[in-house]
Amino acid sequence: MEAVLLILAALSLTLLTISGLRLAFARSAVWGWVCALIPPAWVAFYSSRWDVMRTQAVIHLTAFCAVCLCGVLYIRAHPLWFDGHALAPVRNWVAPAHRPDPLVLNRPVFISDYEVQQQALAQASTAEGSFARYRGEPLRFSRVLYRDGVLRFKQAETPASVEFLIDLGPSAPGFDKDGLTLDITPTSVKAPLVLVIREQPASAAPLVDAYSSGYWLELLLTRTDQQQFEGQILLRLPDADKSYLAGSFQASPLDLQWQLGEVDRDYDSNDTIEYVARQYLSNHLSSNLRAVEGFRDTYFQTGLPESTASTRARITLADGSQLELGLSLFKNAAGWVVEPAPTRDLISALQTMRQAPTASIPPASVLAQPSRLATTELEQLVGQKVTLVTHDGRSRHGQIQAVDRYNVSLVNRIGAGEMAVLVRRRDIKEVLLGTPSP
C-alpha cells in the first residue's frame, strides 16, 4: 500500500513539474532552465505571476508534500531495505528504532556518598539535623513532622521556603519493635511519592515537583515514645543538579515551633491555632473543664491585611456534659489570640451547671470557686451577677445593669427597691462571675 501511494504521488508530481516547465519556457528560456536546474526557483517563478498561476502553484506544492509523506511511510514500512543505502541517514532520522547504533539516552545523575559526606562536613557548624540541596540551593530543615504516614521536612519561615514531603502510605502501615526501615532503588516497583513544595512570595500557589519513582531512598524511623520519633534519611533525586536530602532528625506529629521552651504563638499552623484555643479554654473554665476532647474545622488565613483563624472545640465540663464551641482567633503583636466573643457561650454553659448540677458535684463547690474573667469582657456580662474586685482590695457585688467606656453600673435589690453602684473601669482589678458563698 505504501508503494502504491508513493508511485501515485511521484507520478502526480512529475506531471505537474512538466506542466510548470512548459509555462516557464513559454515565458522565457532563462526561467525554464533555472526552474529545471534549481528546484527552489519555483517559488520565485510562481510568485512573479501569482495572480495567473496560483492554482498551478498550490497543486504543485500539494503534490510535493504528498511525495514526502508517502516516502516517509514507505521508509518506516521497510526500514531494513535501507541498510547500507544512500538514504540510510534519512531512515535513521524517520525511524530511529532501526538505527544500527543504539540511541544515547540521558541517564539520571545521582549525588555520591562521598559528596554527601563532604556536604555534611561543610555544614557541621549547624550541629545535627537534616540538610539538603535542591536546584543548586543549600537547605536546612528546622522541623520534621510525621503524621498519618506522611513525613514532612519543613524550613523556618522564609520568603520562599522549601518543603520535602514523603508519603509513605502503604509502605508504613505501622511500627514493629525495631521501627520502620525502607530501602528504595530506581527500579523499585512500589515507591513512596516524594513531593518538593516551593513557596512563591508573589503567588499563593506553590510550585510542586513530584517524584513517584526513579530515585534512591534510605530511611530509618524509630519511635522513641508515643509522640516522638527519631530517624535517619538519605534521599537522592534524579536531576542534573544532584539534589538530595540527608541527615538525622527528630520528628513530632504536631506542627509547633518552640522558642525557649515555649510555643511560638506567631507561627502559622493548625496545631498552633488549636494549642492557643486549648490554653484559652483551660484558663477561662479552670476547674469547671474536665477535658478538651478535640478540634475540627480548624482554618487560618494570612493573605489578607488582618490574619484570622477559627476552630470548633469539643469539650467536656466537670458535670459530665459535653459542649461544642466555635472559637475565632486573630493575630496581634504577641501572636495568635482568641477573640473574647466566645465567652458568652462559656458563661451560658457555666450558668447551666450552677442551675442544674449533677448529684456528684454539690452546688456549693461550684459557687465557692467563681470564674475569673478578663475586664475586657464586661460588655458581654450585662444582666449577669458578678463580683468586681478593685485595686484597693474591696469587692462590689451585684448584677451588671450597664457598661460604657469608663464605668460599670451594678444593681442590688433591697427590699422592694433597687440600689445602683457605679464602679470606674480603671479601678477594677478582676471580675468574678457570680457571688461567692459567705
C-alpha positions as CSV (number, residue, x, y, z in Angstrom):
1,M,0.0,0.0,0.0
2,E,2.8,2.4,0.9
3,A,4.5,1.7,-2.5
4,V,1.3,2.4,-4.4
5,L,0.8,5.7,-2.7
6,L,4.4,6.7,-3.3
7,I,4.1,5.8,-7.1
8,L,0.9,7.8,-7.4
9,A,2.3,10.8,-5.6
10,A,5.5,10.7,-7.7
11,L,3.6,10.4,-10.9
12,S,1.4,13.4,-10.0
13,L,4.5,15.5,-9.1
14,T,6.2,14.6,-12.4
15,L,3.2,15.6,-14.5
16,L,2.8,18.9,-12.6
17,T,6.5,19.6,-12.9
18,I,6.4,19.1,-16.7
19,S,3.4,21.4,-16.9
20,G,5.2,24.0,-14.9
21,L,8.3,23.7,-17.1
22,R,6.2,24.3,-20.1
23,L,4.8,27.5,-18.6
24,A,8.4,28.6,-17.6
25,F,9.9,28.1,-21.1
26,A,6.9,29.8,-22.6
27,R,7.7,32.8,-20.6
28,S,11.5,32.8,-21.2
29,A,14.3,30.3,-21.7
30,V,16.0,31.7,-18.6
31,W,13.0,30.9,-16.3
32,G,12.8,27.4,-17.9
33,W,16.4,26.4,-17.3
34,V,16.6,28.0,-13.8
35,C,13.4,26.0,-12.7
36,A,14.7,22.8,-14.2
37,L,18.2,23.0,-12.6
38,I,17.4,24.8,-9.3
39,P,14.1,23.4,-7.9
40,P,13.8,26.2,-5.2
41,A,13.4,28.7,-8.1
42,W,9.8,27.5,-8.5
43,V,8.9,29.7,-5.5
44,A,10.2,32.8,-7.3
45,F,8.6,31.8,-10.6
46,Y,5.1,31.3,-9.2
47,S,5.4,34.5,-7.1
48,S,6.2,36.6,-10.2
49,R,2.8,35.7,-11.8
50,W,0.8,34.7,-8.7
51,D,-2.5,36.1,-10.0
52,V,-2.3,33.9,-13.0
53,M,-0.6,30.7,-11.8
54,R,-1.8,30.4,-8.1
55,T,-3.9,27.3,-8.9
56,Q,-0.9,25.6,-10.6
57,A,1.4,26.6,-7.7
58,V,-1.0,25.2,-5.0
59,I,-1.4,21.9,-6.8
60,H,2.3,21.6,-7.5
61,L,3.1,22.2,-3.8
62,T,0.5,19.7,-2.6
63,A,2.0,17.0,-4.9
64,F,5.5,17.7,-3.5
65,C,4.2,17.3,0.1
66,A,2.4,14.1,-0.8
67,V,5.6,12.6,-2.2
68,C,7.5,13.5,1.0
69,L,4.8,12.0,3.3
70,C,4.4,8.8,1.2
71,G,8.2,8.5,1.1
72,V,8.3,8.6,5.0
73,L,5.6,6.0,5.2
74,Y,7.4,3.7,2.8
75,I,10.8,4.1,4.7
76,R,9.1,3.3,8.0
77,A,7.3,0.3,6.5
78,H,10.5,-1.2,5.1
79,P,13.4,0.2,7.3
80,L,15.7,-2.8,6.8
81,W,15.9,-2.2,3.0
82,F,17.9,0.9,3.6
83,D,20.8,-0.7,5.4
84,G,24.0,0.5,3.6
85,H,21.8,2.6,1.2
86,A,22.5,6.3,0.4
87,L,19.2,7.1,2.1
88,A,20.2,5.3,5.4
89,P,20.6,8.7,7.2
90,V,17.1,9.5,6.2
91,R,15.9,6.1,7.6
92,N,17.8,6.8,10.8
93,W,16.0,10.1,11.2
94,V,12.4,9.0,10.4
95,A,12.8,5.5,12.1
96,P,15.3,5.9,14.9
97,A,14.4,2.5,16.4
98,H,16.1,0.8,13.4
99,R,19.4,2.6,13.6
100,P,22.5,0.4,13.6
101,D,23.9,2.1,16.7
102,P,21.8,2.3,19.9
103,L,20.1,5.5,21.0
104,V,22.0,7.6,23.5
105,L,19.7,8.1,26.5
106,N,20.2,10.7,29.2
107,R,20.9,8.7,32.3
108,P,19.9,10.2,35.6
109,V,22.8,11.5,37.7
110,F,22.8,11.0,41.4
111,I,24.9,12.5,44.1
112,S,27.5,10.1,45.5
113,D,28.0,9.1,49.2
114,Y,31.3,11.0,49.2
115,E,29.7,14.2,48.1
116,V,27.0,13.8,50.8
117,Q,29.7,13.4,53.4
118,Q,31.5,16.5,52.2
119,Q,28.3,18.5,52.4
120,A,27.7,17.2,55.9
121,L,31.3,18.3,56.9
122,A,30.7,21.7,55.4
123,Q,27.5,22.2,57.5
124,A,28.9,20.7,60.7
125,S,28.8,24.1,62.4
126,T,25.0,23.9,62.5
127,A,25.1,20.8,64.7
128,E,22.9,17.7,64.0
129,G,19.9,17.8,61.8
130,S,18.7,17.2,58.2
131,F,20.1,19.2,55.3
132,A,19.5,19.2,51.6
133,R,20.3,20.8,48.2
134,Y,17.6,21.4,45.7
135,R,18.1,23.1,42.3
136,G,21.6,24.1,43.4
137,E,20.4,25.8,46.6
138,P,21.6,24.5,50.0
139,L,18.7,24.0,52.5
140,R,18.4,23.3,56.2
141,F,15.3,22.0,58.0
142,S,14.3,23.1,61.5
143,R,11.2,20.9,61.9
144,V,10.2,17.4,60.9
145,L,6.6,16.2,61.2
146,Y,5.4,12.6,61.0
147,R,1.6,12.1,61.0
148,D,-0.7,9.6,59.2
149,G,2.2,8.0,57.3
150,V,3.4,11.3,55.9
151,L,6.9,12.6,56.6
152,R,7.4,16.4,56.2
153,F,10.7,18.3,56.3
154,K,9.9,22.0,56.9
155,Q,12.1,25.1,56.9
156,A,11.8,28.0,59.2
157,E,9.5,30.7,57.7
158,T,11.4,32.4,54.8
159,P,10.1,34.5,51.9
160,A,10.5,31.4,49.7
161,S,10.6,28.3,51.8
162,V,11.0,24.7,50.5
163,E,9.3,21.6,52.0
164,F,10.1,17.9,51.3
165,L,7.1,15.6,51.7
166,I,7.4,11.8,51.6
167,D,4.1,10.0,51.5
168,L,5.0,6.6,52.9
169,G,1.4,5.4,52.6
170,P,1.1,1.6,52.4
171,S,4.8,1.3,52.9
172,A,4.4,2.3,56.6
173,P,1.3,0.5,57.9
174,G,2.8,0.5,61.4
175,F,5.9,0.1,63.5
176,D,7.3,-3.2,64.7
177,K,9.6,-3.5,67.7
178,D,12.6,-2.4,65.6
179,G,10.8,0.6,63.9
180,L,10.5,1.3,60.2
181,T,13.2,0.7,57.6
182,L,12.9,1.5,53.8
183,D,15.4,0.9,51.1
184,I,14.1,2.2,47.7
185,T,16.1,2.0,44.5
186,P,15.3,3.4,41.0
187,T,14.0,0.0,39.9
188,S,11.6,-0.4,42.9
189,V,8.0,-1.1,41.7
190,K,6.2,0.4,44.7
191,A,8.0,3.6,45.8
192,P,6.6,6.3,48.1
193,L,5.6,9.6,46.5
194,V,8.1,12.3,47.1
195,L,6.9,16.0,46.7
196,V,9.1,19.1,46.8
197,I,6.9,22.1,47.5
198,R,8.4,25.5,46.9
199,E,6.5,28.6,48.0
200,Q,6.5,31.7,45.9
201,P,6.5,35.1,47.6
202,A,4.4,36.7,44.9
203,S,1.8,33.9,44.5
204,A,-0.5,31.9,46.7
205,A,0.0,28.8,44.7
206,P,3.3,26.9,45.4
207,L,5.4,25.1,42.8
208,V,5.3,21.3,43.3
209,D,7.7,18.8,41.8
210,A,6.6,15.1,42.1
211,Y,8.8,12.0,42.1
212,S,6.9,8.7,42.0
213,S,9.9,6.5,41.1
214,G,13.5,6.6,39.8
215,Y,15.1,7.8,43.0
216,W,17.2,6.4,45.9
217,L,15.8,6.4,49.4
218,E,17.3,5.0,52.6
219,L,15.1,5.7,55.6
220,L,15.2,4.6,59.2
221,L,12.5,5.7,61.6
222,T,12.2,4.7,65.2
223,R,9.6,5.6,67.8
224,T,11.2,7.0,71.0
225,D,7.9,7.5,72.8
226,Q,4.2,7.9,72.0
227,Q,4.7,11.3,70.4
228,Q,8.3,11.5,69.3
229,F,10.3,9.7,66.5
230,E,14.0,9.6,65.6
231,G,15.3,8.8,62.2
232,Q,18.0,9.0,59.5
233,I,17.4,9.6,55.8
234,L,19.3,9.7,52.6
235,L,17.2,10.7,49.6
236,R,18.9,11.2,46.2
237,L,16.8,12.7,43.4
238,P,17.3,12.1,39.6
239,D,18.1,15.5,38.3
240,A,21.1,17.3,36.8
241,D,21.6,19.4,40.0
242,K,22.2,16.2,42.1
243,S,19.5,17.2,44.5
244,Y,19.4,15.3,47.8
245,L,18.1,15.2,51.4
246,A,20.2,13.7,54.1
247,G,20.9,13.7,57.9
248,S,19.4,12.6,61.2
249,F,16.2,14.2,62.6
250,Q,13.6,14.1,65.3
251,A,10.0,14.1,64.2
252,S,6.8,15.0,66.0
253,P,3.2,14.7,65.0
254,L,2.4,18.3,66.0
255,D,3.4,21.3,63.8
256,L,4.5,23.6,66.6
257,Q,7.6,25.8,66.8
258,W,9.3,26.2,70.2
259,Q,11.3,29.1,71.5
260,L,13.0,29.0,74.9
261,G,10.8,26.1,76.0
262,E,7.5,27.8,75.0
263,V,5.3,27.5,71.9
264,D,5.8,30.3,69.4
265,R,2.3,31.7,69.1
266,D,3.4,33.7,66.0
267,Y,4.0,30.6,63.9
268,D,1.2,29.8,61.4
269,S,-0.2,26.3,61.6
270,N,-3.4,24.4,62.5
271,D,-1.6,22.9,65.5
272,T,-0.7,26.4,66.8
273,I,-4.3,27.5,66.4
274,E,-5.5,24.5,68.4
275,Y,-2.9,24.9,71.1
276,V,-3.9,28.6,71.7
277,A,-7.6,27.6,71.8
278,R,-6.8,24.8,74.3
279,Q,-4.9,27.2,76.5
280,Y,-7.8,29.7,76.3
281,L,-10.4,27.1,77.4
282,S,-8.2,25.9,80.2
283,N,-7.6,29.4,81.6
284,H,-11.3,30.6,81.3
285,L,-13.0,27.4,82.5
286,S,-10.4,26.4,85.1
287,S,-11.8,23.6,87.4
288,N,-15.1,23.6,85.5
289,L,-13.4,22.0,82.5
290,R,-12.8,18.2,82.6
291,A,-11.1,17.7,79.2
292,V,-10.8,19.2,75.7
293,E,-11.8,16.2,73.5
294,G,-10.6,17.6,70.2
295,F,-11.0,20.2,67.4
296,R,-12.5,20.2,63.9
297,D,-12.8,22.6,61.0
298,T,-9.6,24.4,62.0
299,Y,-8.7,27.1,59.5
300,F,-6.4,30.1,59.3
301,Q,-5.6,32.7,56.6
302,T,-2.7,35.1,56.5
303,G,-3.1,36.5,53.0
304,L,-5.3,39.5,54.0
305,P,-4.2,42.6,55.9
306,E,-5.6,41.0,59.1
307,S,-4.8,37.4,59.8
308,T,-7.7,35.4,61.2
309,A,-8.4,31.8,62.2
310,S,-11.3,29.7,63.5
311,T,-11.8,26.3,65.0
312,R,-14.5,24.3,66.8
313,A,-13.6,22.7,70.1
314,R,-15.4,19.7,71.7
315,I,-15.1,19.9,75.5
316,T,-16.4,18.0,78.5
317,L,-17.4,20.0,81.6
318,A,-16.9,19.0,85.2
319,D,-20.5,17.8,85.5
320,G,-20.0,15.4,82.5
321,S,-21.9,17.5,80.0
322,Q,-20.4,17.9,76.5
323,L,-20.3,21.1,74.5
324,E,-19.0,22.2,71.2
325,L,-17.8,25.8,71.0
326,G,-16.8,27.9,67.9
327,L,-13.7,29.9,68.6
328,S,-12.4,32.8,66.4
329,L,-8.8,34.0,66.6
330,F,-6.8,36.9,65.3
331,K,-3.1,37.7,65.2
332,N,-1.5,40.6,67.0
333,A,2.0,41.6,68.1
334,A,2.0,38.7,70.6
335,G,0.9,36.1,68.0
336,W,-2.4,34.2,67.7
337,V,-5.0,35.0,70.4
338,V,-8.7,34.1,70.9
339,E,-11.3,36.8,70.4
340,P,-13.4,37.3,73.6
341,A,-16.7,36.8,71.7
342,P,-17.0,33.1,72.6
343,T,-17.1,33.9,76.3
344,R,-20.8,34.3,76.1
345,D,-21.1,30.6,75.3
346,L,-18.8,29.6,78.2
347,I,-20.9,31.7,80.6
348,S,-24.1,30.0,79.4
349,A,-22.5,26.6,80.0
350,L,-21.4,27.6,83.5
351,Q,-24.8,29.0,84.4
352,T,-26.4,25.8,83.3
353,M,-24.0,23.9,85.6
354,R,-24.9,26.1,88.5
355,Q,-28.7,25.9,88.0
356,A,-28.9,22.2,87.5
357,P,-25.7,20.5,88.9
358,T,-25.4,16.8,88.9
359,A,-25.5,14.8,92.2
360,S,-21.8,14.0,92.0
361,I,-20.9,17.7,92.2
362,P,-22.6,19.7,95.0
363,P,-23.8,23.2,94.1
364,A,-21.8,24.8,96.9
365,S,-18.5,23.6,95.4
366,V,-19.2,25.4,92.2
367,L,-20.3,28.6,93.9
368,A,-17.3,28.6,96.1
369,Q,-15.0,28.9,93.1
370,P,-16.3,31.7,90.9
371,S,-14.8,32.0,87.5
372,R,-12.3,34.8,86.9
373,L,-12.9,36.7,83.7
374,A,-11.0,39.5,82.0
375,T,-12.0,43.1,82.5
376,T,-12.3,43.5,78.7
377,E,-15.3,41.1,78.7
378,L,-17.6,43.3,80.9
379,E,-19.8,44.3,77.9
380,Q,-20.7,40.6,77.5
381,L,-21.8,40.2,81.2
382,V,-24.7,42.6,81.1
383,G,-27.5,41.0,83.1
384,Q,-25.2,38.6,84.9
385,K,-24.4,38.6,88.7
386,V,-20.7,39.4,89.3
387,T,-18.2,40.4,91.9
388,L,-15.9,43.3,91.0
389,V,-12.6,43.4,92.9
390,T,-10.9,46.8,92.9
391,H,-7.2,47.6,93.3
392,D,-7.7,48.7,96.9
393,G,-8.9,45.2,97.8
394,R,-12.7,45.9,98.2
395,S,-15.4,43.9,96.4
396,R,-18.6,45.1,94.8
397,H,-21.4,42.6,94.3
398,G,-24.4,42.9,92.1
399,Q,-26.0,42.5,88.7
400,I,-24.4,44.4,85.8
401,Q,-27.0,46.9,84.5
402,A,-25.0,48.9,82.1
403,V,-21.4,49.2,80.8
404,D,-19.7,52.1,79.0
405,R,-16.1,53.0,78.2
406,Y,-15.4,54.4,81.7
407,N,-17.9,53.0,84.2
408,V,-19.8,49.8,85.2
409,S,-23.2,50.1,86.8
410,L,-24.1,47.4,89.4
411,V,-27.7,46.9,90.8
412,N,-28.6,45.2,94.1
413,R,-32.2,44.5,95.1
414,I,-33.0,45.8,98.6
415,G,-36.5,45.1,99.8
416,A,-39.0,46.4,97.3
417,G,-36.4,48.6,95.6
418,E,-33.0,48.6,94.0
419,M,-29.7,50.3,94.8
420,A,-27.2,51.1,92.0
421,V,-23.5,51.3,92.4
422,L,-21.2,53.0,89.9
423,V,-17.6,51.5,89.6
424,R,-14.9,53.0,87.4
425,R,-13.5,50.5,85.0
426,R,-9.9,51.6,85.6
427,D,-10.3,50.7,89.3
428,I,-11.4,47.1,88.5
429,K,-8.6,44.5,89.2
430,E,-10.6,41.3,88.4
431,V,-14.0,40.1,87.6
432,L,-15.6,37.1,89.3
433,L,-18.7,35.5,87.7
434,G,-21.4,35.1,90.4
435,T,-21.1,35.9,94.0
436,P,-19.0,33.7,96.4
437,S,-20.7,32.0,99.3
438,P,-20.4,33.7,102.6
